[in-house]
């Protein structure tokens, strides 16, 4: 390592650089970059500040042992119109997720059962109960406007009961309740079903088109981008111009005075007419606001918390599960890995599995050392697909909760009662300060499509 010898000049403070622009955007994820492209197209000058050393936010890929690993968001559903239009505009091609063959379900006794269709194999009574609960939740979710779930006539009632408690009221079948809870708790909000309300669960389903769509992996995990989803924020950043994007720039304060907003980071001050904060709401406390944000807005941020999930990808010399007639799709509320899929890239000669570990199970795994954690996860893969899953050639865990500028995944959700209590503050601007993030989306909530929609909405608020 080259030694650096300090001299007198090394102790001098770097002078503060000052920039003036029309709009300053904090965050170069999908929402922030979308807002920036919209504003530039409308003739506004824009500066984007990003704390990370890269663009993309929760959409990110890395290379490990010559394998492309999509660390963050990667799938596309047929109804994600904004994302599909953007992919088309960027000239990016898609391919279908592999899904041929039988799926796997492991029950509470550890029995491995193969099946086809959407309903997990259980006793006839439990299967009937799962279908009944899905139909009930689908009906309720279609009564919900995901942009305004608090407008439902029973919103206060739905927001005052946990999803777990509501399921207990609806059914005496434990296995049915465990599997229905999995769809929302483990698979989407990535927190225990007792930690969020029925209304939050219905909003999650409504944002995806309904509960039937939410539970259908062939719909919600339909396609992927050839070469990786990270190309989408990269393409947007090229449209914005990297000269307008300041990376490794962690914003410390926002001061509003005399009709202007001044955003300050270390060694950089940007004065603008408007600011768009394209961060998860739970990260607002990282910034010092002068004057302070309205008290209700501050309280709102404190009642939104991020989920906890470990995304695991294992690469193998061959897709051995396909040779067994398996699709690579597996579920179990009783396994360490609660869901798994064939994640083999379209141009990869071997096979890849992706699995997810969430909420309190992820908490327990983070208490283990990396070797123990890896063993527990691969043992769970093996419970689904056999001993061939125990020895991947490449193994990678996406750790979003310890990523300082993210602090969890996939997004944030309210505690019980929060949706109705903070209804007026979720997407509201504060003077010249506007907000954009998939966490506050209606349609596309916590998804890339929702981030695009919120970026467009924030740009419209500036231009209004």
C-alpha positions in Angstrom: 0.0 0.0 0.0 1.3 3.4 -0.9 2.2 5.6 2.1 0.8 9.1 2.2 3.0 11.6 3.9 1.1 14.5 5.5 2.4 17.9 4.9 1.1 21.3 5.9 -1.4 21.5 3.0 -3.1 18.2 4.0 -4.5 19.9 7.1 -6.3 22.6 5.2 -10.1 22.4 5.0 -11.5 21.8 1.6 -13.5 24.9 0.6 -17.3 24.6 0.4 -18.4 24.3 -3.2 -21.7 26.2 -4.0 -24.1 25.4 -6.8 -27.3 27.1 -7.8 -30.0 25.2 -9.8 -33.8 25.0 -10.3 -34.3 21.7 -8.5 -32.1 19.6 -6.2 -33.0 15.9 -5.9 -31.7 13.9 -2.9 -31.3 10.2 -3.9 -30.3 8.7 -7.3 -32.6 5.7 -7.1 -35.4 5.0 -9.5 -37.7 7.7 -8.0 -35.1 10.4 -8.0 -33.7 9.6 -11.4 -37.2 9.5 -12.9 -38.0 12.9 -11.4 -34.8 14.3 -12.7 -35.4 13.1 -16.3 -39.0 14.5 -16.2 -37.8 17.9 -15.0 -34.9 18.1 -17.5 -37.3 17.3 -20.3 -39.4 20.2 -19.1 -36.5 22.5 -19.3 -35.5 22.7 -15.6 -31.9 22.6 -14.4 -31.4 19.7 -12.0 -28.7 18.6 -9.6 -28.9 15.1 -8.0 -27.1 14.2 -4.8 -26.5 10.6 -3.9 -24.9 9.4 -0.7 -23.8 6.1 -2.2 -20.9 5.8 -4.6 -23.3 4.5 -7.3 -26.8 5.2 -8.8 -29.8 2.8 -8.5 -30.7 2.7 -4.8 -32.4 -0.6 -4.1 -31.8 -1.7 -7.8 -28.3 -2.9 -7.9 -26.2 -5.7 -9.4 -22.7 -7.0 -8.6 -20.2 -9.4 -10.2 -19.1 -12.3 -8.0 -16.7 -14.9 -9.4 -17.7 -13.8 -12.9 -21.4 -14.3 -12.1 -23.9 -11.4 -12.3 -25.8 -11.2 -9.1 -28.9 -9.0 -9.0 -28.7 -7.8 -5.4 -31.9 -5.8 -5.4 -35.1 -5.6 -7.4 -35.2 -7.7 -10.5 -38.7 -8.9 -11.6 -41.4 -7.4 -13.7 -45.1 -8.1 -13.6 -47.4 -7.7 -16.7 -49.3 -4.8 -15.1 -46.2 -2.7 -14.3 -46.9 -0.4 -17.2 -44.5 2.4 -16.2 -41.6 0.0 -15.8 -42.4 -1.8 -19.1 -42.6 1.5 -20.9 -39.3 2.6 -19.5 -37.6 -0.7 -20.5 -38.9 -0.2 -24.0 -37.7 3.4 -24.1 -34.2 2.3 -23.0 -34.1 -0.5 -25.5 -33.8 -3.3 -22.9 -35.0 -6.8 -23.6 -36.7 -9.1 -21.2 -37.1 -12.9 -20.7 -39.5 -15.1 -18.8 -38.6 -16.6 -15.4 -38.2 -20.4 -15.7 -41.3 -22.1 -14.3 -41.7 -25.5 -16.0 -42.2 -28.6 -13.9 -43.6 -29.2 -10.4 -43.4 -26.9 -7.5 -42.4 -27.9 -3.9 -44.1 -27.4 -0.6 -42.6 -28.5 2.8 -45.2 -28.8 5.5 -44.8 -28.4 9.3 -43.8 -32.0 9.7 -40.9 -31.5 7.2 -42.6 -33.5 4.4 -41.6 -32.6 0.9 -44.6 -32.5 -1.4 -44.6 -31.7 -5.1 -47.5 -30.1 -6.7 -48.9 -28.1 -9.7 -51.1 -25.1 -9.6 -51.3 -22.3 -7.1 -52.5 -24.0 -3.9 -50.0 -25.7 -1.6 -50.8 -29.4 -1.1 -52.3 -30.1 2.3 -55.4 -31.9 3.7 -58.6 -31.3 1.7 -59.9 -29.2 4.6 -56.8 -27.0 4.7 -56.7 -26.6 1.0 -60.4 -25.6 1.0 -59.7 -23.1 3.8 -56.7 -21.5 1.9 -58.9 -21.1 -1.2 -61.7 -19.5 1.0 -59.3 -17.0 2.6 -57.7 -16.1 -0.7 -61.1 -15.4 -2.2 -62.1 -13.3 0.8 -58.9 -11.3 0.8 -59.1 -10.8 -3.0 -62.7 -9.5 -2.6 -61.6 -7.0 0.1 -58.5 -6.0 -1.7 -60.5 -5.0 -4.8 -62.6 -2.7 -2.5 -59.4 -0.8 -1.6 -57.9 2.1 -3.5 -54.1 1.6 -3.0 -53.5 5.3 -3.3 -56.1 6.1 -0.6 -56.8 2.9 1.4 -58.1 5.1 4.3 -61.2 5.9 2.2 -62.6 2.5 2.6 -65.8 2.6 4.8 -64.2 0.2 7.2 -60.7 1.6 7.1 -60.4 2.5 10.8 -61.6 -1.0 11.8 -59.2 -2.7 9.3 -56.3 -0.5 10.5 -56.9 -1.2 14.2 -56.4 -5.0 14.0 -53.2 -6.9 13.1 -53.2 -9.2 10.1 -52.4 -12.1 12.4 -55.4 -11.3 14.7 -57.7 -11.0 11.7 -56.7 -14.3 10.3 -57.2 -15.9 13.7 -60.8 -14.5 13.7 -61.4 -15.9 10.3 -60.1 -19.4 10.6 -59.3 -22.1 13.1 -56.9 -23.8 10.6 -53.3 -23.1 11.7 -51.7 -24.3 8.5 -54.1 -22.3 6.4 -53.4 -19.2 8.4 -49.6 -19.7 8.3 -49.7 -19.9 4.5 -51.9 -17.0 3.9 -49.8 -14.9 6.3 -46.7 -15.9 4.3 -48.0 -14.2 1.2 -48.0 -10.8 2.8 -45.8 -11.0 5.8 -42.8 -13.0 4.7 -43.0 -12.5 1.0 -43.9 -8.8 0.7 -43.7 -6.7 3.9 -41.0 -8.9 5.3 -42.1 -8.5 8.9 -44.3 -10.6 11.2 -48.0 -10.6 10.5 -48.7 -9.3 14.0 -46.7 -6.1 13.3 -49.0 -4.6 10.6 -52.7 -4.1 10.1 -55.3 -5.8 8.0 -55.6 -2.5 6.0 -51.8 -2.5 5.3 -52.1 -6.1 4.1 -55.0 -5.2 1.8 -53.2 -2.1 0.5 -50.2 -4.3 -0.4 -52.5 -6.7 -2.3 -54.4 -3.9 -4.0 -51.2 -2.2 -5.1 -50.4 -5.4 -7.1 -53.9 -5.7 -8.6 -55.5 -7.8 -6.0 -54.8 -10.7 -3.6 -55.0 -13.3 -6.4 -52.2 -11.5 -8.3 -50.2 -11.2 -5.1 -50.2 -14.9 -4.5 -49.4 -15.9 -8.1 -45.7 -16.0 -8.7 -46.2 -16.6 -12.4 -47.8 -13.1 -12.5 -45.8 -11.0 -10.0 -42.5 -12.6 -10.9 -43.1 -12.9 -14.6 -40.0 -11.5 -16.4 -36.5 -10.3 -15.9 -34.2 -7.9 -17.8 -31.5 -9.4 -20.0 -28.2 -8.2 -18.5 -29.8 -7.2 -15.2 -32.3 -4.6 -13.9 -29.4 -2.3 -12.9 -29.3 -1.1 -16.5 -32.5 0.8 -15.9 -31.2 3.3 -13.4 -27.9 3.4 -15.3 -29.8 4.4 -18.5 -31.8 7.0 -16.6 -28.5 8.4 -15.1 -27.1 8.7 -18.6 -30.2 10.7 -19.6 -29.8 13.0 -16.6 -26.1 13.3 -17.3 -23.5 12.2 -14.8 -22.2 15.7 -14.7 -25.4 16.6 -12.9 -25.1 13.7 -10.4 -22.9 14.0 -7.3 -22.1 10.6 -5.9 -20.8 10.0 -2.3 -22.6 13.1 -1.3 -24.4 12.5 2.0 -26.9 15.4 2.6 -26.8 16.8 6.2 -29.2 19.6 6.2 -32.0 21.4 4.3 -32.7 25.0 5.1 -35.7 26.8 3.6 -35.6 30.6 3.7 -36.6 33.6 1.5 -38.2 31.5 -1.2 -35.2 29.2 -1.7 -34.0 25.9 -0.4 -30.4 25.3 0.5 -29.2 21.7 0.7 -25.9 21.1 2.3 -23.6 18.1 2.3 -19.9 17.9 3.3 -18.1 20.4 1.1 -21.1 21.1 -1.1 -24.0 23.5 -0.8 -26.8 23.6 -3.4 -29.4 26.4 -3.6 -32.6 25.7 -5.5 -36.2 26.7 -5.8 -37.4 23.2 -5.0 -36.1 20.0 -3.4 -37.3 16.4 -4.0 -36.3 13.9 -1.3 -36.3 10.5 -3.0 -35.4 8.5 0.1 -37.3 6.0 2.2 -39.3 7.9 4.8 -37.5 6.1 7.6 -34.3 7.9 6.5 -35.7 11.4 6.9 -34.2 11.6 10.4 -30.7 11.6 8.9 -31.3 15.1 7.7 -31.5 18.3 9.8 -34.5 20.4 8.6 -34.6 24.1 9.2 -37.3 25.0 9.9 -38.3 21.6 11.2 -40.8 19.4 9.3 -44.3 19.6 10.6 -44.7 17.5 13.7 -47.1 15.1 12.1 -44.7 14.5 9.2 -42.0 13.8 11.7 -44.2 11.4 13.6 -45.3 9.7 10.4 -41.6 8.8 9.6 -41.2 7.3 13.1 -44.2 5.0 12.6 -42.9 3.6 9.3 -40.4 0.8 9.6 -38.5 -1.2 7.1 -38.7 -5.0 6.7 -36.0 -7.5 7.2 -35.0 -9.9 4.5 -32.0 -11.8 3.3 -31.9 -12.5 -0.4 -29.7 -15.5 -1.2 -28.5 -16.6 -4.6 -26.7 -19.9 -5.2 -25.1 -20.8 -8.5 -24.6 -24.4 -9.6 -22.8 -26.2 -12.5 -26.3 -27.3 -13.7 -29.9 -26.7 -12.9 -30.2 -30.1 -11.3 -33.8 -29.5 -10.1 -34.9 -29.3 -13.7 -33.5 -32.8 -14.3 -35.9 -33.9 -11.5 -38.9 -32.3 -13.2 -39.0 -29.4 -10.7 -39.6 -25.8 -11.6 -37.3 -24.4 -8.9 -40.3 -22.7 -7.2 -40.8 -23.7 -3.5 -42.7 -22.4 -0.5 -43.0 -23.2 3.2 -43.8 -21.0 6.2 -41.9 -23.6 8.3 -38.6 -23.5 6.5 -35.6 -21.1 7.0 -36.0 -20.1 3.3 -39.7 -19.4 3.0 -39.7 -19.1 -0.8 -37.3 -20.0 -3.6 -37.2 -19.8 -7.4 -35.2 -20.8 -10.4 -33.2 -17.6 -10.9 -31.0 -18.8 -13.8 -30.0 -16.0 -16.1 -31.0 -16.5 -19.7 -27.3 -16.8 -20.8 -25.9 -18.8 -17.9 -24.8 -22.4 -18.7 -25.5 -23.7 -15.1 -28.4 -23.1 -12.8 -29.2 -20.6 -10.1 -31.6 -20.6 -7.2 -32.7 -17.5 -5.3 -34.3 -17.8 -1.9 -35.6 -15.4 0.8 -35.4 -15.4 4.6 -37.4 -12.7 6.3 -38.7 -11.1 9.6 -37.8 -12.9 12.9 -36.1 -15.8 11.0 -33.7 -13.4 9.4 -33.2 -11.8 12.9 -32.2 -15.2 14.2 -29.8 -15.9 11.3 -28.1 -12.5 11.7 -27.2 -13.6 15.2 -25.3 -16.6 13.8 -21.8 -16.4 12.2 -21.7 -16.5 8.4 -20.7 -20.2 8.2 -23.7 -21.2 10.4 -26.0 -18.9 8.5 -24.9 -20.3 5.1 -25.4 -23.9 6.3 -28.9 -23.1 7.6 -29.9 -21.6 4.3 -28.4 -24.3 2.1 -30.0 -27.0 4.3 -33.3 -25.3 3.6 -32.6 -25.3 -0.2 -31.8 -29.0 0.2 -35.1 -29.7 2.0 -36.8 -28.4 -1.2 -34.6 -29.7 -4.0 -32.3 -32.4 -2.6 -28.6 -32.7 -1.6 -27.5 -31.2 -4.9 -28.3 -27.8 -3.4 -25.7 -28.1 -0.6 -22.6 -27.3 -2.8 -23.0 -24.2 -4.9 -20.0 -22.9 -6.8 -21.0 -19.3 -6.0 -23.1 -18.2 -2.9 -24.2 -14.6 -2.2 -26.3 -13.0 0.5 -27.8 -9.6 -0.1 -27.6 -7.7 3.2 -29.8 -4.5 2.9 -30.5 -4.0 6.6 -26.8 -3.2 7.3 -26.5 -1.0 4.2 -26.4 2.4 5.9 -28.3 4.3 3.2 -31.1 1.6 3.0 -31.6 0.0 6.4 -33.8 -2.8 5.3 -35.9 -4.2 2.5 -38.0 -4.4 0.5 -39.5 -1.1 1.8 -41.3 0.4 4.8 -44.8 -0.1 6.1 -46.8 1.4 8.9 -47.4 -0.1 12.3 -51.0 -0.8 13.3 -53.1 2.3 12.9 -50.5 4.3 11.0 -52.2 4.3 7.5 -55.3 6.1 8.8 -53.6 8.3 11.3 -51.1 9.7 8.9 -53.2 9.7 5.8 -52.7 13.4 5.0 -48.9 13.4 5.5 -47.8 10.3 3.5 -47.3 12.0 0.1 -47.9 15.7 1.1 -45.3 18.3 0.1 -43.9 20.7 2.8 -43.7 24.1 1.0 -40.9 23.7 -1.6 -39.9 20.2 -0.3 -41.5 17.3 -2.2 -41.2 13.5 -1.6 -40.8 10.6 -4.0 -40.3 6.9 -3.1 -41.9 3.5 -3.8 -42.6 3.3 -0.1 -45.3 6.0 -0.4 -46.7 4.7 -3.7 -50.2 3.4 -4.2 -50.0 1.3 -7.4 -46.6 -0.4 -7.3 -46.1 0.1 -3.6 -42.5 -1.0 -2.7 -41.9 -1.9 -6.3 -39.8 -0.3 -9.1 -43.0 0.6 -10.9 -44.2 2.5 -7.9 -40.9 4.4 -7.6 -41.3 5.5 -11.2 -44.8 6.7 -10.5 -43.7 8.7 -7.4 -40.8 10.2 -9.3 -43.2 11.4 -12.0 -45.7 12.8 -9.4 -42.9 14.7 -7.6 -41.8 16.3 -10.9 -45.4 17.3 -11.6 -45.6 18.9 -8.1 -42.5 21.0 -8.9 -43.9 22.0 -12.3 -47.4 22.9 -11.0 
